[in-house]
Amino acid sequence: MQEMFILKNGSSLLVREATFQDALPLNEMIGQVFGSSDQVLTSFEEFQVSGTLQAQLQRIKHFSEAIGKCVFVAEIDRKLVGTIDFWNGYRKRIEHTGELGMGVLSSYRDQGIGACLIQVLLKWAVENPVIEKVKLGVFANNPRAIHLYQKMGFEEEGRRVAEIKMSDGQYHDIIEMYKNVK
């Protein structure tokens, strides 16, 4: 599955399924996202330990072979600028539901790339024979992301209070959001 978009600045964006050839640039891009944002669960230091090329190759392989998982990348002029992935529950009673994770390089934010990634993921989910509910967790102090998710049809489902503890000792809530796709 792939789809072309025109961004707010007029650039062409291709959103497509990740391939093995994307493993190295995807790993580098994800490292940049983790290193440039405090609104992600994984710290840059944790990613440096676990984010090996071999791990990325295994992840792409596993997600491409599983019926309820996917990885999409967003590229502009053959450069990866964003990604979104989805993994469903591994038990029969929760396989119909899963969670997304998304990242966009900081220099490419505010162009509509996140909305394009979510649009492709939701299209994939609607067409998927298993997936009925798409979920996500977002930092409660990230109003731009919350607004995007609401614009894409996600609703608040709950809040995990003081779920995140930052390196400076501050706590942040996570807002759980969902969208039914069937």
Phi, psi and omega per residue, in radians:
M1 nan 2.315 3.038
Q2 -2.628 2.711 -3.104
E3 -2.629 2.478 3.104
M4 -1.741 2.528 3.119
F5 -2.389 2.717 2.958
I6 -1.899 2.157 -3.087
L7 -1.439 3.003 -3.129
K8 -0.990 -0.572 -3.112
N9 -1.570 0.085 3.109
G10 1.607 -0.121 3.128
S11 -1.232 2.650 3.039
S12 -1.571 2.353 3.139
L13 -2.123 2.277 3.037
L14 -1.876 2.182 3.018
V15 -1.937 2.188 -3.073
R16 -2.583 2.903 3.085
E17 -1.187 2.484 3.119
A18 -1.215 2.539 3.077
T19 -2.104 3.003 3.116
F20 -1.049 -0.550 3.125
Q21 -1.171 -0.296 3.125
D22 -1.473 -0.161 -2.977
A23 -0.976 -0.888 -3.107
L24 -1.174 -0.931 3.122
P25 -1.110 -0.555 3.094
L26 -1.150 -0.761 3.109
N27 -1.054 -0.770 -3.141
E28 -1.136 -0.730 -3.134
M29 -1.145 -0.768 3.136
I30 -1.082 -0.693 3.073
G31 -1.040 -0.700 3.108
Q32 -1.156 -0.708 3.113
V33 -1.102 -0.830 -3.137
F34 -1.123 -0.542 -3.132
G35 -1.411 -0.235 -3.050
S36 -1.983 0.073 -3.085
S37 -2.439 2.426 3.007
D38 -1.748 0.238 -3.140
Q39 -1.818 0.425 3.113
V40 -2.151 2.688 -3.091
L41 -1.258 -0.719 -3.091
T42 -1.486 2.261 3.072
S43 -1.398 2.769 3.133
F44 -1.042 -0.691 -3.135
E45 -1.111 -0.727 3.092
E46 -1.120 -0.698 3.138
F47 -1.135 -0.686 3.138
Q48 -1.053 -0.566 3.141
V49 -1.344 -0.755 -3.002
S50 -1.782 -0.253 -3.009
G51 -1.516 0.995 -3.136
T52 -1.424 2.799 3.095
L53 -1.063 -0.725 3.131
Q54 -1.078 -0.709 3.120
A55 -1.126 -0.685 3.132
Q56 -1.162 -0.730 3.085
L57 -1.048 -0.780 3.129
Q58 -1.117 -0.692 3.134
R59 -1.111 -0.828 3.128
I60 -1.059 -0.762 3.135
K61 -1.083 -0.875 -3.118
H62 -1.060 -0.814 -3.103
F63 -1.182 -0.581 -3.131
S64 -1.308 -0.417 -3.113
E65 -1.606 -0.321 -3.079
A66 -1.555 2.447 -3.085
I67 -1.215 -0.488 -3.060
G68 -1.908 0.389 -3.122
K69 -2.350 2.667 3.095
C70 -2.785 2.758 3.012
V71 -2.360 2.183 3.059
F72 -2.038 2.604 3.057
V73 -2.128 2.664 3.066
A74 -1.998 2.290 3.142
E75 -2.341 2.541 3.047
I76 -2.164 2.165 -3.125
D77 0.878 0.791 3.096
R78 1.174 0.215 3.086
K79 -1.857 2.255 3.089
L80 -1.263 2.226 -3.099
V81 -2.164 -0.154 -3.134
G82 -2.895 2.872 3.113
T83 -2.677 2.693 3.021
I84 -2.502 2.420 3.066
D85 -2.344 2.877 -3.082
F86 -2.552 2.394 3.081
W87 -2.399 2.321 -3.123
N88 -1.648 3.038 3.135
G89 -1.146 2.553 -3.072
Y90 -1.625 -0.013 3.064
R91 -1.901 2.631 -3.039
K92 -0.949 -0.702 -3.055
R93 -1.315 -0.225 3.124
I94 -2.179 0.209 -3.122
E95 -1.223 -0.297 3.140
H96 -1.350 -0.129 -3.072
T97 -2.240 2.661 3.132
G98 -2.856 3.135 -3.019
E99 -2.170 2.546 3.089
L100 -1.826 2.695 2.990
G101 -2.314 2.464 -3.047
M102 -2.533 2.570 3.049
G103 -2.624 2.517 3.095
V104 -2.320 2.384 3.101
L105 -0.966 2.444 -3.032
S106 -1.016 -0.641 -3.110
S107 -1.292 -0.108 3.138
Y108 -1.994 0.114 3.138
R109 -1.285 2.832 3.125
D110 1.204 0.416 3.085
Q111 -1.967 -0.079 -3.118
G112 1.705 0.129 -3.108
I113 -1.133 -0.734 3.121
G114 -1.023 -0.762 3.122
A115 -1.112 -0.684 3.105
C116 -1.121 -0.761 3.117
L117 -1.064 -0.810 -3.141
I118 -1.117 -0.711 3.134
Q119 -1.027 -0.783 3.130
V120 -1.162 -0.744 3.130
L121 -1.071 -0.766 -3.133
L122 -1.143 -0.639 3.063
K123 -1.090 -0.778 3.075
W124 -1.024 -0.795 -3.104
A125 -1.108 -0.734 3.124
V126 -1.067 -0.703 -3.123
E127 -1.382 -0.271 -3.103
N128 -1.291 2.322 -3.082
P129 -1.251 -0.234 -3.059
V130 -1.852 -0.696 -2.958
I131 -1.322 2.265 3.107
E132 -2.128 -0.392 -3.041
K133 -2.463 2.260 3.104
V134 -1.923 2.275 -3.091
K135 -2.150 2.871 3.031
L136 -2.775 2.792 3.008
G137 -2.085 2.373 -3.104
V138 -2.346 2.462 3.083
F139 -1.020 2.310 -3.112
A140 -1.133 -0.361 3.135
N141 -1.662 0.454 3.124
N142 -2.120 1.288 -3.049
P143 -1.090 -0.545 3.134
R144 -1.125 -0.766 3.125
A145 -1.173 -0.745 3.136
I146 -1.044 -0.766 3.112
H147 -1.053 -0.766 3.109
L148 -1.034 -0.844 -3.104
Y149 -1.107 -0.700 3.095
Q150 -1.116 -0.723 3.110
K151 -1.063 -0.550 -3.126
M152 -1.518 0.077 3.040
G153 1.705 0.131 3.105
F154 -1.402 2.554 3.118
E155 -2.113 2.645 3.109
E156 -1.249 2.362 -3.130
E157 -1.969 -0.450 -3.127
G158 3.060 -3.108 -3.115
R159 -2.442 2.334 3.026
R160 -1.810 1.881 -3.027
V161 -1.318 2.344 3.122
A162 0.902 0.679 -3.105
E163 -1.269 -0.552 -3.080
I164 -1.923 2.296 3.045
K165 -2.055 2.042 -3.108
M166 -1.393 2.904 -3.104
S167 -1.110 -0.403 3.118
D168 -1.517 0.062 3.103
G169 1.611 -0.106 3.127
Q170 -1.353 2.558 3.124
Y171 -1.855 2.600 3.076
H172 -2.334 2.515 3.050
D173 -1.433 2.686 3.006
I174 -1.972 2.254 3.043
I175 -1.643 2.175 3.073
E176 -1.550 2.288 -3.128
M177 -2.254 2.763 -3.118
Y178 -2.611 2.826 3.011
K179 -2.552 2.194 3.040
N180 -1.396 2.364 -3.100
V181 -2.004 0.007 3.083
K182 -2.289 nan nan
